[in-house]
Amino acid sequence: MSSIVTDQFRILNANNFIESVENDSNSYYVFVGLPNPALDNSSQNIGFGRTSNWNTQVPNPVDNFTYLSHNGDTMLYGKKVSSSNVCRIIRRIDWAAGTKYEMYRHDYSLQSPAPLTGSSRLYDANYYVMNSQYKVYICIDNGSSGINTTGNPSQDEPTFTDLEPSKAGDSGDGYLWKYLFTVNPSDIIKFDSTEYITLPTDWSSSTNSQIQAVRENGDSSINENQIKKVYIDRQGSNYSNSVGASSGSFELNILGDGTGGKVIVDVVNGKITNTTVSSGGKGYTYGVVDLGSLNAGATSDYARLIPIIPPSKGHGYDLYKELGADKVLVYARFDDSTKDFPIDTKFAQVGIVKNPTSVGSTSTYSGSQYSSVYALKFSSTTGTPAVGDKIQQSVTGGTAYGWVSSYDSETKVMKYIQDRSLYYNKTTFDQTDYVGVSTGSKVLGFETQIASLGAVGIVQATPSGFTGQIDQNYSGISTNPTGNKVINLGVNFQYGAASPEINKGSGDIVYLDNRPLITRNSRQKEDIKIILEF
């Protein structure tokens, strides 16, 4: 038993995702993570979820609960996705002189593929363009017919914003274009891509005057202008001409399940040579031209005229269905504006998490950004740790371990992660038994003061040789290390230690991408654009 998931289901899912982002009860965040995806500085493999050749052969993400929970442990920080940072997108097809474009048709399939691209579905055909002014048009006619199946090269760039299909110039290239919309300048700045076109948001309810005009003009239930083109698939022969002439024009009805459609048919020497829709009508899902008054002489070579049925009520009425909007772009920018985004860190994973919870709570976190790492503030230090260093501290019950994800020498704040690679068998990087498992696989937290051991928060890092004493007297969110500048640390410290702002592993990771290791610095900003294809 065969079945398909339709294009319209994909478009619906894209729409549902955007509506979910816009729902105030949800919180989506773009996050980065995994600061040490390959070898650490001592050339010792650090195991689970990593590879020794990560940067040259980036592994595919694994979609199971084990890896997703590990991603939660190695997550660094996230930025909330607002409704203004998510948009629908389509493939970018630029208009260029001398290029052939396919016309919109409702019936592309495996049996009747698009003639230029060979596409079996409309949305893979090149039936729309964006011009040099970021105006988007759909191709209603490209001069094609049953005897010229691929149409003509386009010579005239469309630039008009008329509501009805028009030719773009006087070259006679046979093209008719229907203007749809102009890409918003702010979207060009934020979302511009060499591969995609950004669609307007809320097409069905937008009050933008130009969008509203196109949308309402496409409502054939009011304007009765649904059908724009009748395609001549086969000209036929021996069709009647006007009396005493070799050619003639006739206005004929378009039959089918709609009403009001009419087309002017030109007959030359018994062949149908041209069609012009005089009334588009409304309510059609299929149409048949009534050639009964002309076909008395046609015996075997009958014409086939195909009324092209627009999506929904008409061209421009439902933009997302017309252009196949089954892709969504999610945008986030990470800069140096907050200590939540440390400029000295590294990351090799980018993802989207939905509804993480606030640390120590079951409530959905709703801040504009979060830090998902632990942090320690030192009162005195020796040396400088590197990202990827292994840190450890003798604590009550054993040893606490972590990986350095950031260190700020000005504030003496170290940020770190703890994941299962620190506690698995160090040879097999999994749950295989090993000598010392009773203490080596026990997950312990760092402590600011350990009276029972006579130690006062000493942390060591290898291979850098860094040593730091935790500042157990510090509590707060800001510091003034030089006496001249107050620095906001981004998270609250208690006795020299700070927890993540979200519960580790909370929320649902709905997207994950492994990348070659990216090293941040104070002179760069990361504009992250994630394409979700439904």
NORWO-V380027 format. One line per field, one symbol per residue. phi: phi as a letter, one per 30 degrees, with the letter a starting at -180 (. if undefined). psi: psi as a letter, one per 40 degrees, with the letter a starting at -180 (. if undefined). burial: + if it has 9 or more other C-alpha atoms within 8 Angstrom, else -. A space follows every 50 residues. Layout:
BEGIN
phi = ???
psi = ???
burial = ???
END
This chain:
BEGIN
phi = .cabcdeddddddddddddddddddcbcbdbbahdbdbcddchcdcieib bdbedcbddddccbdddddddddcdcabbdccddcbadbbedbddbeicd bdddbdbdaddbdddcdidcbedcdccbbcddciccbcddabidadcbdc icddccddbdbddcebdcacdididbccdcacddedddddcebdcbcdcd dhedbdcedddddddddddddcchbddcbcdddbdiaiddcdeibdbacb cbdcdkccbidbbccccbhicdcabbdcbdiaidcabbddcedccecdcb cddbccddcddhdldjdbddddcidcbbcccbccbcdbddcddcdbabbb abbchdcdeibcdddbddabcccdbbcccbbbibdcejeccaadbejlbc bacdcabcddchcccabbbdddbdedccibdeeadjddcdccdbcdbdbb ddcicbhdbcbbcdidbbcdddccbkbbbbdcicbdcddjbdcbhibbce dbdeidicdcabbdbeeccdadcbbcccbccccc
psi = hiiihidddddddddddddddeheeihihhiiagegebiaeefhhebhei iefdddghiiihgidddddddddeidiihihidefhiiiiihhihhheih iiihiefhaddgihddeeieideeigeiihaeefihiihdheeiadegde aihhdhhheifidiiiieaeefeehhihhdihhhddddddehieeihhii ifdeehehdddddddddegeedeffdhehhhgdhdaifihiiheieiihh hiihiaeaiehihhhhhhfeiheiihhdhdaieheiihhgedeeedehdd giihhhhhhiibdihedgddddefgeihhhiihhafeiedgheeiiieih ihhhfiiiheieihheieiihfiiihhidiihahiiheihiihhihebhi iihheihhddefhhiiihiedeeihedefaehiiheddddehhiiiidhg ddeeigfhhihiedeihihhgeehhaeiigdeeehhhhedihihfeiiii eihheiihheihhhiihhhiieeiihhhhhhhh.
burial = ---------+++++---+--++---+++++++++++++++----+++--+ +--++--+--------+++++++++++++++---++++++-+--+-+-++ ++++++-++---++++--++++--+++++++---++++++++++++---+ ++++++++----+-+-++----+++++++++-+---++--++---+++++ --+--+----+++++-++++---+++++++++++++++++++---++++- +++++++++++++++++++++++-++++++++++-+++++---+++-+-- -++++++++++-+++++++-++-+++++++++++++-+++++++++++++ +++++++++----++---+++++++++++++---+++++++++-+--+++ ++++++++---++++++++-++++++-++-------+---++-+---+-+ ----++++++++-+++++++++-++-+++++----+-+++++++++++++ +++++++-+--++++++--+--------+-----
END
